[in-house]
Amino acid sequence: MSYLVVLIPITILMGAIGLAAFFWSLRSGQYEDLNGAAERVLMDEDSE
């Protein structure tokens, strides 16, 4: 039972770090252009 005293705070800390990383990615604009990368894959760079 004493291992729960260690594991629960570690789990909460890891969840908070993941949530902070998600909000940072939202704020920095990572999800602004969802179709751009998919369209760039299909474009031919050699054609002009």
Residue frames relative to the residue before (quaternion, step in Angstrom):
aa qw qx qy qz dx dy dz
M 1.0000 0.0000 0.0000 0.0000 0.00 0.00 0.00
S 0.6213 0.5674 -0.3511 0.4109 3.58 1.10 -0.61
Y 0.5776 0.5876 -0.3848 0.4159 3.60 1.15 -0.42
L 0.5838 0.5772 -0.3729 0.4323 3.60 1.17 -0.46
V 0.5857 0.5771 -0.3634 0.4380 3.57 1.15 -0.59
V 0.6986 0.4271 -0.2595 0.5121 3.59 1.12 -0.58
L 0.7116 0.4984 -0.2741 0.4124 3.58 0.82 -0.98
I 0.6438 0.5377 -0.3370 0.4275 3.61 0.96 -0.76
P 0.6832 0.4495 -0.3205 0.4780 3.69 0.81 -0.75
I 0.6148 0.5338 -0.3520 0.4617 3.60 1.06 -0.69
T 0.6572 0.5107 -0.3045 0.4632 3.59 0.97 -0.85
I 0.6538 0.4982 -0.3095 0.4781 3.58 0.96 -0.83
L 0.6451 0.5153 -0.3179 0.4661 3.59 1.00 -0.80
M 0.6635 0.4933 -0.3093 0.4700 3.60 0.92 -0.83
G 0.6366 0.5160 -0.3245 0.4725 3.59 1.05 -0.71
A 0.6528 0.5067 -0.3118 0.4689 3.57 0.99 -0.80
I 0.6360 0.5135 -0.3289 0.4730 3.60 1.03 -0.73
G 0.6569 0.5043 -0.3090 0.4676 3.59 0.97 -0.81
L 0.6526 0.5053 -0.3067 0.4740 3.57 0.99 -0.80
A 0.6431 0.5098 -0.3187 0.4743 3.58 1.01 -0.79
A 0.6469 0.5075 -0.3221 0.4693 3.60 1.00 -0.77
F 0.6367 0.5227 -0.3267 0.4633 3.59 1.03 -0.75
F 0.6815 0.4698 -0.2962 0.4766 3.60 0.89 -0.87
W 0.6052 0.5379 -0.3548 0.4674 3.60 1.10 -0.63
S 0.6750 0.4850 -0.3057 0.4644 3.60 0.92 -0.84
L 0.6081 0.5313 -0.3535 0.4722 3.60 1.08 -0.58
R 0.6950 0.4875 -0.2731 0.4524 3.56 0.89 -0.98
S 0.7114 0.4546 -0.2726 0.4615 3.60 1.03 -0.69
G 0.5691 -0.6585 0.3558 0.3405 3.60 1.26 0.14
Q 0.2848 0.7910 -0.5003 0.2070 3.60 1.11 0.51
Y 0.7563 0.3761 -0.1937 0.4991 3.59 1.11 -0.61
E 0.3613 0.7660 -0.4700 0.2485 3.60 1.21 0.34
D 0.8136 0.1806 -0.0517 0.5502 3.59 0.78 -1.04
L 0.0756 -0.8468 0.5262 0.0150 3.57 0.18 1.27
N 0.7199 0.4373 -0.2556 0.4745 3.62 1.07 -0.61
G 0.5216 0.6818 -0.4037 0.3163 3.60 1.14 -0.42
A 0.6866 0.4736 -0.2963 0.4653 3.60 0.83 -0.91
A 0.6483 0.5166 -0.3249 0.4553 3.58 0.99 -0.76
E 0.6747 0.4764 -0.2974 0.4789 3.60 1.03 -0.70
R 0.6303 0.5348 -0.3387 0.4495 3.61 1.06 -0.66
V 0.5980 0.5578 -0.3664 0.4438 3.61 1.10 -0.59
L 0.7160 0.4647 -0.2558 0.4538 3.58 0.98 -0.82
M 0.6014 0.5737 -0.3635 0.4209 3.61 1.16 -0.41
D 0.3617 -0.7098 0.5640 0.2175 3.56 -1.12 0.77
E 0.3639 -0.7624 0.4933 0.2076 3.60 -0.64 1.08
D 0.6479 0.5507 -0.3250 0.4139 3.61 1.10 -0.60
S 0.6401 0.5292 -0.3408 0.4405 3.62 1.06 -0.59
E 0.1665 -0.7970 0.5756 0.0764 3.54 -1.03 0.78
